[in-house]
Amino acid sequence: MASKIFFNLAVKDLKKSIDFFTTLGFSFNTQFTDASATCIIIRENIFAMLLTKNVLKILPKNKFVTPIKIPKY
């Protein structure tokens, strides 16, 4: 089963950000798009969530996580 990766990016102006990424050739998942957020499809299982400050205010205030080292095989 393939994993999916979502990461959040804060934006000041969602419309301008959508226009910018559209110009670069990215498409969006409308299922996760509304007036305050959108989902950029980067690859089949990699997505970036563009979130306005209003959305970021209601998200949990988690600390940054230290990535684990994955052993090379």
N, CA, C and O atoms as CSV, one atom per row, in Angstrom:
chain,resi,resn,atom,element,x,y,z
A,1,MET,N,N,0.846,-1.178,0.000
A,1,MET,CA,C,0.000,0.000,0.000
A,1,MET,C,C,0.893,1.244,0.000
A,1,MET,O,O,1.824,1.346,0.800
A,2,ALA,N,N,0.612,2.158,-0.876
A,2,ALA,CA,C,1.403,3.378,-0.985
A,2,ALA,C,C,1.016,4.374,0.097
A,2,ALA,O,O,-0.162,4.542,0.412
A,3,SER,N,N,2.011,5.024,0.654
A,3,SER,CA,C,1.764,6.081,1.633
A,3,SER,C,C,1.476,7.377,0.899
A,3,SER,O,O,1.916,7.574,-0.234
A,4,LYS,N,N,0.742,8.250,1.548
A,4,LYS,CA,C,0.486,9.576,1.001
A,4,LYS,C,C,1.142,10.595,1.911
A,4,LYS,O,O,1.108,10.465,3.135
A,5,ILE,N,N,1.739,11.608,1.305
A,5,ILE,CA,C,2.414,12.654,2.062
A,5,ILE,C,C,1.674,13.970,1.815
A,5,ILE,O,O,1.491,14.389,0.672
A,6,PHE,N,N,1.257,14.605,2.894
A,6,PHE,CA,C,0.643,15.925,2.848
A,6,PHE,C,C,1.505,16.850,3.692
A,6,PHE,O,O,1.893,16.485,4.802
A,7,PHE,N,N,1.812,18.035,3.190
A,7,PHE,CA,C,2.498,19.025,4.025
A,7,PHE,C,C,1.806,20.369,3.854
A,7,PHE,O,O,1.232,20.658,2.804
A,8,ASN,N,N,1.868,21.184,4.897
A,8,ASN,CA,C,1.168,22.458,4.939
A,8,ASN,C,C,2.104,23.614,4.621
A,8,ASN,O,O,3.240,23.660,5.093
A,9,LEU,N,N,1.612,24.542,3.818
A,9,LEU,CA,C,2.331,25.767,3.508
A,9,LEU,C,C,1.405,26.949,3.784
A,9,LEU,O,O,0.273,26.981,3.303
A,10,ALA,N,N,1.881,27.905,4.546
A,10,ALA,CA,C,1.094,29.097,4.834
A,10,ALA,C,C,1.186,30.082,3.667
A,10,ALA,O,O,2.263,30.303,3.113
A,11,VAL,N,N,0.054,30.664,3.303
A,11,VAL,CA,C,0.026,31.664,2.234
A,11,VAL,C,C,-0.770,32.886,2.699
A,11,VAL,O,O,-1.707,32.774,3.489
A,12,LYS,N,N,-0.375,34.042,2.193
A,12,LYS,CA,C,-1.102,35.279,2.528
A,12,LYS,C,C,-2.316,35.456,1.630
A,12,LYS,O,O,-3.384,35.861,2.090
A,13,ASP,N,N,-2.151,35.152,0.346
A,13,ASP,CA,C,-3.224,35.355,-0.624
A,13,ASP,C,C,-3.434,34.048,-1.383
A,13,ASP,O,O,-2.631,33.685,-2.243
A,14,LEU,N,N,-4.505,33.355,-1.065
A,14,LEU,CA,C,-4.750,32.033,-1.656
A,14,LEU,C,C,-4.951,32.120,-3.162
A,14,LEU,O,O,-4.416,31.295,-3.902
A,15,LYS,N,N,-5.700,33.089,-3.621
A,15,LYS,CA,C,-5.970,33.231,-5.059
A,15,LYS,C,C,-4.675,33.444,-5.837
A,15,LYS,O,O,-4.466,32.809,-6.871
A,16,LYS,N,N,-3.808,34.327,-5.354
A,16,LYS,CA,C,-2.529,34.567,-6.037
A,16,LYS,C,C,-1.659,33.318,-6.011
A,16,LYS,O,O,-0.955,33.030,-6.979
A,17,SER,N,N,-1.702,32.586,-4.921
A,17,SER,CA,C,-0.908,31.353,-4.812
A,17,SER,C,C,-1.416,30.297,-5.783
A,17,SER,O,O,-0.620,29.608,-6.421
A,18,ILE,N,N,-2.735,30.163,-5.902
A,18,ILE,CA,C,-3.313,29.207,-6.859
A,18,ILE,C,C,-2.906,29.599,-8.275
A,18,ILE,O,O,-2.502,28.746,-9.064
A,19,ASP,N,N,-3.011,30.879,-8.598
A,19,ASP,CA,C,-2.609,31.346,-9.937
A,19,ASP,C,C,-1.139,31.045,-10.208
A,19,ASP,O,O,-0.785,30.604,-11.301
A,20,PHE,N,N,-0.279,31.282,-9.209
A,20,PHE,CA,C,1.149,31.035,-9.358
A,20,PHE,C,C,1.429,29.555,-9.643
A,20,PHE,O,O,2.140,29.233,-10.595
A,21,PHE,N,N,0.880,28.664,-8.831
A,21,PHE,CA,C,1.151,27.238,-9.009
A,21,PHE,C,C,0.483,26.676,-10.266
A,21,PHE,O,O,0.987,25.726,-10.864
A,22,THR,N,N,-0.634,27.253,-10.661
A,22,THR,CA,C,-1.270,26.860,-11.924
A,22,THR,C,C,-0.368,27.217,-13.096
A,22,THR,O,O,-0.218,26.432,-14.032
A,23,THR,N,N,0.233,28.399,-13.042
A,23,THR,CA,C,1.163,28.829,-14.089
A,23,THR,C,C,2.364,27.889,-14.192
A,23,THR,O,O,2.898,27.663,-15.278
A,24,LEU,N,N,2.780,27.347,-13.052
A,24,LEU,CA,C,3.899,26.397,-13.054
A,24,LEU,C,C,3.493,25.006,-13.558
A,24,LEU,O,O,4.347,24.140,-13.751
A,25,GLY,N,N,2.193,24.798,-13.769
A,25,GLY,CA,C,1.736,23.533,-14.331
A,25,GLY,C,C,1.148,22.553,-13.332
A,25,GLY,O,O,0.829,21.422,-13.697
A,26,PHE,N,N,0.997,22.965,-12.074
A,26,PHE,CA,C,0.421,22.067,-11.070
A,26,PHE,C,C,-1.100,22.057,-11.179
A,26,PHE,O,O,-1.712,23.021,-11.638
A,27,SER,N,N,-1.697,20.948,-10.748
A,27,SER,CA,C,-3.152,20.861,-10.673
A,27,SER,C,C,-3.558,20.724,-9.214
A,27,SER,O,O,-2.713,20.544,-8.337
A,28,PHE,N,N,-4.858,20.811,-8.965
A,28,PHE,CA,C,-5.367,20.868,-7.598
A,28,PHE,C,C,-6.455,19.827,-7.385
A,28,PHE,O,O,-7.185,19.467,-8.308
A,29,ASN,N,N,-6.546,19.354,-6.149
A,29,ASN,CA,C,-7.595,18.422,-5.767
A,29,ASN,C,C,-8.744,19.246,-5.199
A,29,ASN,O,O,-8.634,19.789,-4.100
A,30,THR,N,N,-9.839,19.340,-5.936
A,30,THR,CA,C,-10.966,20.173,-5.515
A,30,THR,C,C,-11.668,19.632,-4.274
A,30,THR,O,O,-12.400,20.361,-3.606
A,31,GLN,N,N,-11.448,18.362,-3.967
A,31,GLN,CA,C,-12.041,17.775,-2.763
A,31,GLN,C,C,-11.514,18.464,-1.500
A,31,GLN,O,O,-12.218,18.519,-0.491
A,32,PHE,N,N,-10.300,18.984,-1.543
A,32,PHE,CA,C,-9.678,19.641,-0.396
A,32,PHE,C,C,-9.495,21.141,-0.627
A,32,PHE,O,O,-8.575,21.747,-0.079
A,33,THR,N,N,-10.364,21.735,-1.433
A,33,THR,CA,C,-10.245,23.147,-1.772
A,33,THR,C,C,-11.504,23.897,-1.365
A,33,THR,O,O,-12.624,23.472,-1.648
A,34,ASP,N,N,-11.290,25.023,-0.694
A,34,ASP,CA,C,-12.398,25.930,-0.373
A,34,ASP,C,C,-11.840,27.351,-0.366
A,34,ASP,O,O,-10.775,27.591,-0.936
A,35,ALA,N,N,-12.527,28.289,0.261
A,35,ALA,CA,C,-12.107,29.688,0.242
A,35,ALA,C,C,-10.851,29.960,1.064
A,35,ALA,O,O,-10.237,31.018,0.923
A,36,SER,N,N,-10.461,29.010,1.928
A,36,SER,CA,C,-9.308,29.260,2.800
A,36,SER,C,C,-8.184,28.235,2.658
A,36,SER,O,O,-7.178,28.324,3.361
A,37,ALA,N,N,-8.341,27.271,1.765
A,37,ALA,CA,C,-7.306,26.244,1.586
A,37,ALA,C,C,-7.448,25.578,0.221
A,37,ALA,O,O,-8.522,25.569,-0.380
A,38,THR,N,N,-6.338,25.025,-0.245
A,38,THR,CA,C,-6.368,24.223,-1.461
A,38,THR,C,C,-5.287,23.156,-1.376
A,38,THR,O,O,-4.370,23.248,-0.561
A,39,CYS,N,N,-5.405,22.164,-2.211
A,39,CYS,CA,C,-4.476,21.036,-2.204
A,39,CYS,C,C,-3.807,20.928,-3.569
A,39,CYS,O,O,-4.469,20.668,-4.574
A,40,ILE,N,N,-2.494,21.129,-3.598
A,40,ILE,CA,C,-1.722,20.995,-4.841
A,40,ILE,C,C,-1.310,19.533,-4.995
A,40,ILE,O,O,-0.815,18.912,-4.054
A,41,ILE,N,N,-1.520,19.002,-6.177
A,41,ILE,CA,C,-1.066,17.644,-6.472
A,41,ILE,C,C,0.347,17.761,-7.041
A,41,ILE,O,O,0.549,18.260,-8.148
A,42,ILE,N,N,1.320,17.289,-6.256
A,42,ILE,CA,C,2.709,17.365,-6.692
A,42,ILE,C,C,3.086,16.100,-7.453
A,42,ILE,O,O,3.679,16.161,-8.531
A,43,ARG,N,N,2.741,14.979,-6.891
A,43,ARG,CA,C,2.911,13.668,-7.521
A,43,ARG,C,C,1.719,12.817,-7.119
A,43,ARG,O,O,0.826,13.284,-6.411
A,44,GLU,N,N,1.703,11.585,-7.563
A,44,GLU,CA,C,0.559,10.711,-7.293
A,44,GLU,C,C,0.218,10.626,-5.809
A,44,GLU,O,O,-0.960,10.609,-5.450
A,45,ASN,N,N,1.207,10.575,-4.957
A,45,ASN,CA,C,0.975,10.426,-3.519
A,45,ASN,C,C,1.596,11.532,-2.677
A,45,ASN,O,O,1.793,11.360,-1.474
A,46,ILE,N,N,1.910,12.676,-3.307
A,46,ILE,CA,C,2.507,13.799,-2.581
A,46,ILE,C,C,1.678,15.049,-2.854
A,46,ILE,O,O,1.426,15.411,-4.003
A,47,PHE,N,N,1.261,15.701,-1.764
A,47,PHE,CA,C,0.369,16.850,-1.860
A,47,PHE,C,C,0.848,17.974,-0.957
A,47,PHE,O,O,1.397,17.726,0.116
A,48,ALA,N,N,0.639,19.205,-1.392
A,48,ALA,CA,C,0.921,20.370,-0.549
A,48,ALA,C,C,-0.392,21.084,-0.279
A,48,ALA,O,O,-1.140,21.401,-1.204
A,49,MET,N,N,-0.663,21.330,0.979
A,49,MET,CA,C,-1.850,22.079,1.364
A,49,MET,C,C,-1.460,23.542,1.518
A,49,MET,O,O,-0.606,23.873,2.341
A,50,LEU,N,N,-2.077,24.417,0.736
A,50,LEU,CA,C,-1.878,25.850,0.889
A,50,LEU,C,C,-2.974,26.343,1.818
A,50,LEU,O,O,-4.160,26.221,1.510
A,51,LEU,N,N,-2.573,26.903,2.958
A,51,LEU,CA,C,-3.527,27.297,3.989
A,51,LEU,C,C,-3.382,28.779,4.321
A,51,LEU,O,O,-2.272,29.294,4.451
A,52,THR,N,N,-4.511,29.449,4.455
A,52,THR,CA,C,-4.485,30.848,4.872
A,52,THR,C,C,-4.273,30.921,6.381
A,52,THR,O,O,-4.381,29.915,7.082
A,53,LYS,N,N,-3.972,32.114,6.869
A,53,LYS,CA,C,-3.723,32.299,8.301
A,53,LYS,C,C,-4.926,31.887,9.147
A,53,LYS,O,O,-4.751,31.379,10.255
A,54,ASN,N,N,-6.139,32.095,8.646
A,54,ASN,CA,C,-7.336,31.719,9.399
A,54,ASN,C,C,-7.383,30.219,9.670
A,54,ASN,O,O,-7.782,29.792,10.754
A,55,VAL,N,N,-6.980,29.431,8.698
A,55,VAL,CA,C,-6.963,27.978,8.876
A,55,VAL,C,C,-5.844,27.585,9.830
A,55,VAL,O,O,-6.035,26.731,10.696
A,56,LEU,N,N,-4.693,28.196,9.677
A,56,LEU,CA,C,-3.562,27.858,10.541
A,56,LEU,C,C,-3.850,28.152,12.011
A,56,LEU,O,O,-3.336,27.461,12.891
A,57,LYS,N,N,-4.663,29.165,12.282
A,57,LYS,CA,C,-4.999,29.510,13.658
A,57,LYS,C,C,-5.783,28.416,14.362
A,57,LYS,O,O,-5.681,28.273,15.581
A,58,ILE,N,N,-6.560,27.642,13.619
A,58,ILE,CA,C,-7.397,26.617,14.261
A,58,ILE,C,C,-6.724,25.241,14.314
A,58,ILE,O,O,-7.234,24.322,14.956
A,59,LEU,N,N,-5.584,25.104,13.640
A,59,LEU,CA,C,-4.858,23.831,13.698
A,59,LEU,C,C,-4.173,23.687,15.055
A,59,LEU,O,O,-3.830,24.686,15.686
A,60,PRO,N,N,-3.976,22.466,15.499
A,60,PRO,CA,C,-3.270,22.261,16.775
A,60,PRO,C,C,-1.880,22.878,16.734
A,60,PRO,O,O,-1.237,22.906,15.685
A,61,LYS,N,N,-1.430,23.361,17.850
A,61,LYS,CA,C,-0.110,23.999,17.953
A,61,LYS,C,C,0.954,22.960,18.301
A,61,LYS,O,O,1.549,23.002,19.378
A,62,ASN,N,N,1.180,22.048,17.396
A,62,ASN,CA,C,2.195,21.020,17.608
A,62,ASN,C,C,3.582,21.588,17.372
A,62,ASN,O,O,3.771,22.476,16.541
A,63,LYS,N,N,4.535,21.071,18.103
A,63,LYS,CA,C,5.920,21.467,17.897
A,63,LYS,C,C,6.447,20.737,16.670
A,63,LYS,O,O,5.872,19.747,16.217
A,64,PHE,N,N,7.547,21.245,16.148
A,64,PHE,CA,C,8.176,20.568,15.025
A,64,PHE,C,C,8.733,19.231,15.493
A,64,PHE,O,O,9.232,19.102,16.610
A,65,VAL,N,N,8.637,18.270,14.637
A,65,VAL,CA,C,9.095,16.923,14.977
A,65,VAL,C,C,10.482,16.719,14.397
A,65,VAL,O,O,10.762,17.117,13.267
A,66,THR,N,N,11.344,16.096,15.181
A,66,THR,CA,C,12.663,15.762,14.683
A,66,THR,C,C,12.558,14.498,13.840
A,66,THR,O,O,12.092,13.467,14.326
A,67,PRO,N,N,12.986,14.568,12.584
A,67,PRO,CA,C,12.880,13.391,11.731
A,67,PRO,C,C,13.764,12.240,12.248
A,67,PRO,O,O,14.844,12.453,12.800
A,68,ILE,N,N,13.273,11.053,12.050
A,68,ILE,CA,C,14.068,9.883,12.457
A,68,ILE,C,C,15.032,9.539,11.339
A,68,ILE,O,O,14.782,9.830,10.170
A,69,LYS,N,N,16.134,8.917,11.716
A,69,LYS,CA,C,17.071,8.456,10.710
A,69,LYS,C,C,16.642,7.072,10.257
A,69,LYS,O,O,16.462,6.167,11.072
A,70,ILE,N,N,16.483,6.920,8.979
A,70,ILE,CA,C,16.076,5.647,8.407
A,70,ILE,C,C,17.341,4.919,7.955
A,70,ILE,O,O,18.123,5.464,7.175
A,71,PRO,N,N,17.546,3.706,8.434
A,71,PRO,CA,C,18.755,2.990,8.014
A,71,PRO,C,C,18.741,2.668,6.531
A,71,PRO,O,O,17.698,2.361,5.954
A,72,LYS,N,N,19.913,2.745,5.929
A,72,LYS,CA,C,20.054,2.389,4.515
A,72,LYS,C,C,20.279,0.894,4.419
A,72,LYS,O,O,21.048,0.317,5.189
A,73,TYR,N,N,19.615,0.284,3.485
A,73,TYR,CA,C,19.767,-1.171,3.287
A,73,TYR,C,C,20.526,-1.450,2.028
A,73,TYR,O,O,20.756,-2.612,1.690
